[in-house]
Amino acid sequence: MGVKLDSSKSDIGSGRVTIGALFVLLLALVCMGSVHGEPYEDVLKEVRIMQSRISNLEQLVLSQQKEIKRLRGEQEESALAQTRSTGAGQSTVPDVVTNSRHEGPQGLQGEREESSSVQAASGEAVAVVEQDKLETRLKSFKEELFKTVFRGEAPLEITGFFDFTLQSQDERDSPFEYGALELDLKYAYNKHYAVSTALVWKDDSAAVRAGVIDYHLFDDDSVPMRGRIFDKPGLHVQVGRFDLPYGVDYQYFSPVDRPNVSAPITTERIQHGKYNSDGIRLYGTAKVFDYSLYVVDSLYGDNGGTVGGRLAFFPSRNPYRLHRFGGARLAELGFSFLRDMNEDYDARDDVYGFDFTLNYDRFLLVTEWMNRNSDEDVLSGAGANLGEQDESGFHVTLVTELEDIVKQPIYLFSRYDMWDPRYSLILDEDDDTLTYNVKSTKRLTAGLGYRLTGLLNIKLEYFDYLGRGTDEPAFNDSGVILQMTAGF
């Protein structure tokens, strides 16, 4: 009961803050015209009426809480008196047996105390029911307030995630690391227009990781910006900053969506972490095909642009899936291509790849192959010519769901990937005057995950590069990573 009262108080406090914030917003907008063609004075009048109703309900809830407290006190006092009376009766049993005239008053006193206790308990139960009704009415009025302000359901959706990792210490980093905190906001104007953005805080700095203006057809209730953007049929045109739907790993850029901890070596090396840029893209799903086209700023240079796209075929939906990762398709085969160009529209890099995904029973199999052909030499800050950065790579990832076997929300994952650079030197990430030797690299990854809840996950991963493939100072031959991811 105490918990219920505390939650009610916090709900009332949050309601007052919300109403106050809405009033400040509306008063600031009074002089600007109208809301959807209606004067702000009319809107404010409606809001004031509802604010009065909400205030009255808040007072009723508070008075109901006091009544519950009073009834609970009476119940406790009655129970204490009954306990004392029982103890006194036990200590005078011989007197009761020899002197029968004491039986009547003691029995009547016990009945009165028991009746008082029952009445207090009954009164408390009635008061709790009444409080629940008041809280329901209070919630209903708050929802009505938002509908009045926004002329419909409140269209702003807020989600997010963050992660925390513990890993075997390497030559440069500390073992503990708080990852990025991301807040995803989505606002739907109507069934065709929406905006969405991803705000990221990492290492005491903030950045806009993604943000788009979206125009869509056929898909009224879904405005995906990241992750599995092809899950529902529809057509989307987006302008802004976004992840490029290249290959298959773009679906797992978020640590909440990724079943393991680390990204595939194709993403780390060839995509330089991920393909993300500013521009315009078109994508959609029609029958058994996914398609996407995009024009964005250069991915491999400081000037120029990139054009590309992806086409995928999926034969059917998946009625047999037991695992919780990946989409709802039984199988998917995709082809991706992009061309990066300089400011004169001459080709700088061509990247193409194939990907295949299979969802069946407890297994998720993901494979991806990428190849990059470079047409320009890379120069270091010291003037050294590193040559063309041609490279290729692939990965095979398997996720196995064990929950129905071990009766615990546990799954296993494993991955084998390879990176084959057709060059021997690579630039330092922070100082382009430094270079390091590189060669073909293989890596084996394995581990397990445990779902504490639907949005809270713990993952333990072991990786081994099967021999050192680079002279980079922060390179780990092997290690263990423990990660916790939380979504909200």
Secondary structure, DSSP 4 states (H G I P E B T S, - for coil): -HHHHHHHHHHHHHHHHHHHHHHHHHHHHGGG-EETTEEHHHHHHHHHHHHHHHHHHHHHHHHHHHHHHHHHHHHHHHHHHHHHHHHHHHHTHHHHHH-GGGHHHHHHHHHHHHHHHHHHHHHHHHHHHHHHHHHHHHHHHHHHHHHHHHTSS--EEEEEEEEEEEE---SS--SEEE--EEEEEEEESSSSEEEEEEEEEETTEEEEEEEEEEEEES-TT----SS-TTSS-EEEEEEEEEE---TTGGGG-STTT-SSSSPPHIIIIISTT--EEEEEEEEEEETTEEEEEEEEE-SSSSSSEEEEEEEEE---B-SS--SSSS-SBSEEEEEEEEEEE-TT--EEEEEEEEEEEEEETTEEEEEEEEEEEE-SEEE-TTS-EEEE--EEEEEEEEEEE-HHHHSSSEEEEEEEEEEEESSSEEE-SS-TT-EEEB--EEEEEEEEEEESSSSEEEEEEEEE-SS--B--TT--SEEEEEEEEEE-
